[in-house]
Amino acid sequence: MKDTFVFIDAGFLSKLSKYFGSGKYLGYNIIKFSENIANRQNMQRKKIFYYTAPPYQSNNPSDEERKRKDKYDTFIQKLSQNKKIIIREGRCQKIVNKNGFVKYSQKAVDSFMVMDMMSVPIKNKEVKDVILIACDSDFVPIINELKSLGINIILYTYFTKRRDTNFARSNYLMNVVSKYVRLTKQDFDNSRF
C-alpha cells in the first residue's frame, strides 16, 4: 500500500458538514475521515495536514466569541495529541460592508497549505500521491507544479451546478487534478466518533 498525505481545508469541510447536516454540523472524527478516504484510494495515510483559523475575537470578546474560542481550543488541543496530524492556523478577519453585513474570512490558511504541499517532493520524496480535500481553484498553480514534479493529486470535493451556492465549482480545478472524487454525506457518516 502506497503512503499518502491528506491536506484538509477545514473551512470547506466545515461548510460541507453543515450543508449535509441540514444546517447542523455533523459529528465525525477527522482522523477516521482521513483514513477512510486514503483507504478508498488503496493508500495508507502517513500524515494529515489540517488548515484552519481560530474564531474571530474582538478586542473585548463577547460571551459568544469566548464560547466559540473555548470550544475551538478544546478541539484543537485534542486533535493535536495525535502525532500524525499537523495543524496550521491562520487568522479570522471580520469584514463589515457599507450595509452593515458581516462576513468572516480566513487569512493565511491557503498560504500554509501551498507551502506544505510544495514541501512534499522536497522533504518526502517517497510520497508520490497526495489527497487534497478542498474546493478552491486558487490551488491550480500548485497542483500543476506538483504534477510537473511527479506528484499525483487526488481531489476530494463537493460541487453543485448552481452558481449561487457555496459549492459552485470551477471545472478548472477538477480538470487539473489527477483524479477527483465527490464527497458525500456517507463519508461523514462512516467516520462518526
One Martini backbone bead per residue (centre of mass of N, CA, C, O) as a GRO file, in nm:
protein
  193
    1MET     BB    1   0.096   0.037   0.024
    2LYS     BB    2   0.067   0.362  -0.028
    3ASP     BB    3   0.165   0.666   0.055
    4THR     BB    4  -0.003   0.952   0.215
    5PHE     BB    5  -0.128   1.277   0.204
    6VAL     BB    6  -0.354   1.492   0.392
    7PHE     BB    7  -0.532   1.778   0.280
    8ILE     BB    8  -0.717   2.021   0.487
    9ASP     BB    9  -0.996   2.225   0.447
   10ALA     BB   10  -1.179   2.314   0.714
   11GLY     BB   11  -1.382   2.519   0.604
   12PHE     BB   12  -1.503   2.340   0.387
   13LEU     BB   13  -1.580   2.095   0.567
   14SER     BB   14  -1.771   2.253   0.751
   15LYS     BB   15  -1.977   2.343   0.536
   16LEU     BB   16  -2.046   2.055   0.444
   17SER     BB   17  -2.149   1.946   0.711
   18LYS     BB   18  -2.382   2.153   0.735
   19TYR     BB   19  -2.522   2.080   0.473
   20PHE     BB   20  -2.567   1.771   0.538
   21GLY     BB   21  -2.707   1.872   0.828
   22SER     BB   22  -2.920   2.094   0.779
   23GLY     BB   23  -2.749   2.327   0.966
   24LYS     BB   24  -2.584   2.096   1.108
   25TYR     BB   25  -2.323   1.966   1.246
   26LEU     BB   26  -2.136   1.700   1.201
   27GLY     BB   27  -2.029   1.414   1.365
   28TYR     BB   28  -1.670   1.361   1.345
   29ASN     BB   29  -1.364   1.195   1.260
   30ILE     BB   30  -1.085   1.317   1.110
   31ILE     BB   31  -0.903   1.069   1.113
   32LYS     BB   32  -1.103   0.865   0.998
   33PHE     BB   33  -1.173   1.020   0.746
   34SER     BB   34  -0.884   1.009   0.622
   35GLU     BB   35  -0.850   0.703   0.622
   36ASN     BB   36  -1.093   0.632   0.443
   37ILE     BB   37  -0.997   0.788   0.194
   38ALA     BB   38  -0.728   0.645   0.157
   39ASN     BB   39  -0.845   0.356   0.134
   40ARG     BB   40  -1.010   0.414  -0.130
   41GLN     BB   41  -0.704   0.447  -0.272
   42ASN     BB   42  -0.504   0.235  -0.160
   43MET     BB   43  -0.398   0.392   0.102
   44GLN     BB   44  -0.169   0.534   0.337
   45ARG     BB   45  -0.185   0.738   0.600
   46LYS     BB   46   0.074   0.939   0.717
   47LYS     BB   47  -0.051   1.238   0.696
   48ILE     BB   48  -0.202   1.533   0.842
   49PHE     BB   49  -0.325   1.839   0.706
   50TYR     BB   50  -0.458   2.115   0.902
   51TYR     BB   51  -0.668   2.392   0.802
   52THR     BB   52  -0.712   2.690   1.002
   53ALA     BB   53  -0.917   2.911   1.219
   54PRO     BB   54  -0.984   3.097   1.457
   55PRO     BB   55  -1.210   3.258   1.599
   56TYR     BB   56  -1.330   3.549   1.630
   57GLN     BB   57  -1.180   3.833   1.817
   58SER     BB   58  -1.235   4.085   1.988
   59ASN     BB   59  -1.111   4.312   2.205
   60ASN     BB   60  -1.408   4.255   2.345
   61PRO     BB   61  -1.525   3.973   2.410
   62SER     BB   62  -1.782   3.792   2.385
   63ASP     BB   63  -1.942   3.525   2.500
   64GLU     BB   64  -1.963   3.389   2.224
   65GLU     BB   65  -1.664   3.415   2.146
   66ARG     BB   66  -1.554   3.257   2.389
   67LYS     BB   67  -1.701   2.990   2.336
   68ARG     BB   68  -1.583   2.934   2.058
   69LYS     BB   69  -1.286   2.937   2.149
   70ASP     BB   70  -1.301   2.711   2.359
   71LYS     BB   71  -1.399   2.493   2.165
   72TYR     BB   72  -1.164   2.513   1.971
   73ASP     BB   73  -0.930   2.458   2.172
   74THR     BB   74  -1.025   2.175   2.250
   75PHE     BB   75  -1.012   2.052   1.969
   76ILE     BB   76  -0.710   2.115   1.905
   77GLN     BB   77  -0.587   1.972   2.147
   78LYS     BB   78  -0.693   1.691   2.077
   79LEU     BB   79  -0.580   1.673   1.786
   80SER     BB   80  -0.266   1.727   1.866
   81GLN     BB   81  -0.214   1.438   2.003
   82ASN     BB   82  -0.173   1.353   1.718
   83LYS     BB   83   0.124   1.282   1.539
   84LYS     BB   84  -0.017   1.274   1.234
   85ILE     BB   85  -0.082   1.582   1.290
   86ILE     BB   86  -0.099   1.899   1.121
   87ILE     BB   87  -0.140   2.229   1.242
   88ARG     BB   88  -0.277   2.517   1.073
   89GLU     BB   89  -0.293   2.867   1.160
   90GLY     BB   90  -0.462   3.129   1.105
   91ARG     BB   91  -0.698   3.386   1.051
   92CYS     BB   92  -0.970   3.600   1.150
   93GLN     BB   93  -1.179   3.810   0.955
   94LYS     BB   94  -1.364   4.109   0.983
   95ILE     BB   95  -1.634   4.209   0.764
   96VAL     BB   96  -1.785   4.530   0.694
   97ASN     BB   97  -2.018   4.665   0.519
   98LYS     BB   98  -2.211   4.942   0.433
   99ASN     BB   99  -2.479   4.760   0.535
  100GLY     BB  100  -2.365   4.569   0.787
  101PHE     BB  101  -2.247   4.324   0.670
  102VAL     BB  102  -2.116   4.018   0.791
  103LYS     BB  103  -1.783   3.882   0.738
  104TYR     BB  104  -1.584   3.589   0.736
  105SER     BB  105  -1.219   3.545   0.703
  106GLN     BB  106  -0.960   3.365   0.600
  107LYS     BB  107  -0.607   3.385   0.681
  108ALA     BB  108  -0.321   3.203   0.546
  109VAL     BB  109  -0.418   2.914   0.486
  110ASP     BB  110  -0.337   2.872   0.185
  111SER     BB  111  -0.036   2.929   0.227
  112PHE     BB  112   0.023   2.687   0.404
  113MET     BB  113  -0.066   2.473   0.202
  114VAL     BB  114   0.133   2.538  -0.024
  115MET     BB  115   0.390   2.503   0.138
  116ASP     BB  116   0.343   2.200   0.215
  117MET     BB  117   0.304   2.085  -0.069
  118MET     BB  118   0.590   2.173  -0.176
  119SER     BB  119   0.748   1.982   0.038
  120VAL     BB  120   0.706   1.696  -0.060
  121PRO     BB  121   0.940   1.663  -0.289
  122ILE     BB  122   1.165   1.752  -0.079
  123LYS     BB  123   1.098   1.581   0.211
  124ASN     BB  124   0.906   1.338   0.046
  125LYS     BB  125   1.000   1.141  -0.207
  126GLU     BB  126   0.808   0.881  -0.153
  127VAL     BB  127   0.573   1.072  -0.214
  128LYS     BB  128   0.322   1.053  -0.498
  129ASP     BB  129   0.054   1.099  -0.321
  130VAL     BB  130  -0.221   1.334  -0.293
  131ILE     BB  131  -0.468   1.455  -0.070
  132LEU     BB  132  -0.736   1.687  -0.145
  133ILE     BB  133  -0.944   1.891   0.072
  134ALA     BB  134  -1.133   2.095  -0.149
  135CYS     BB  135  -1.239   2.407  -0.368
  136ASP     BB  136  -0.999   2.586  -0.470
  137SER     BB  137  -0.862   2.735  -0.761
  138ASP     BB  138  -0.595   2.848  -0.626
  139PHE     BB  139  -0.450   2.549  -0.650
  140VAL     BB  140  -0.362   2.508  -0.946
  141PRO     BB  141  -0.059   2.590  -0.954
  142ILE     BB  142   0.042   2.376  -0.746
  143ILE     BB  143  -0.061   2.130  -0.895
  144ASN     BB  144   0.105   2.170  -1.151
  145GLU     BB  145   0.380   2.161  -1.013
  146LEU     BB  146   0.355   1.878  -0.886
  147LYS     BB  147   0.308   1.725  -1.148
  148SER     BB  148   0.592   1.805  -1.270
  149LEU     BB  149   0.717   1.630  -1.004
  150GLY     BB  150   0.529   1.351  -0.979
  151ILE     BB  151   0.252   1.438  -0.846
  152ASN     BB  152  -0.045   1.314  -0.730
  153ILE     BB  153  -0.380   1.453  -0.738
  154ILE     BB  154  -0.644   1.403  -0.505
  155LEU     BB  155  -0.973   1.515  -0.516
  156TYR     BB  156  -1.184   1.626  -0.251
  157THR     BB  157  -1.525   1.718  -0.315
  158TYR     BB  158  -1.787   1.968  -0.378
  159PHE     BB  159  -2.075   2.006  -0.605
  160THR     BB  160  -2.261   2.234  -0.802
  161LYS     BB  161  -2.441   2.393  -1.069
  162ARG     BB  162  -2.492   2.624  -0.890
  163ARG     BB  163  -2.371   2.959  -0.854
  164ASP     BB  164  -2.538   3.044  -0.563
  165THR     BB  165  -2.323   2.873  -0.400
  166ASN     BB  166  -2.073   2.725  -0.200
  167PHE     BB  167  -2.060   2.474  -0.444
  168ALA     BB  168  -1.934   2.617  -0.669
  169ARG     BB  169  -1.743   2.502  -0.950
  170SER     BB  170  -1.458   2.481  -1.117
  171ASN     BB  171  -1.328   2.298  -1.376
  172TYR     BB  172  -1.032   2.371  -1.342
  173LEU     BB  173  -0.971   2.201  -1.092
  174MET     BB  174  -1.072   1.916  -1.198
  175ASN     BB  175  -0.881   1.916  -1.461
  176VAL     BB  176  -0.587   1.917  -1.303
  177VAL     BB  177  -0.623   1.670  -1.166
  178SER     BB  178  -0.586   1.328  -1.151
  179LYS     BB  179  -0.836   1.321  -0.943
  180TYR     BB  180  -1.191   1.304  -0.860
  181VAL     BB  181  -1.406   1.330  -0.562
  182ARG     BB  182  -1.724   1.310  -0.437
  183LEU     BB  183  -1.859   1.404  -0.165
  184THR     BB  184  -2.045   1.259   0.110
  185LYS     BB  185  -2.235   1.187   0.377
  186GLN     BB  186  -2.110   0.902   0.413
  187ASP     BB  187  -1.824   0.998   0.489
  188PHE     BB  188  -1.921   1.101   0.767
  189ASP     BB  189  -2.077   0.853   0.876
  190ASN     BB  190  -1.809   0.662   0.858
  191SER     BB  191  -1.670   0.890   1.090
  192ARG     BB  192  -1.771   0.841   1.353
  193PHE     BB  193  -1.714   0.824   1.700
   0.00000   0.00000   0.00000
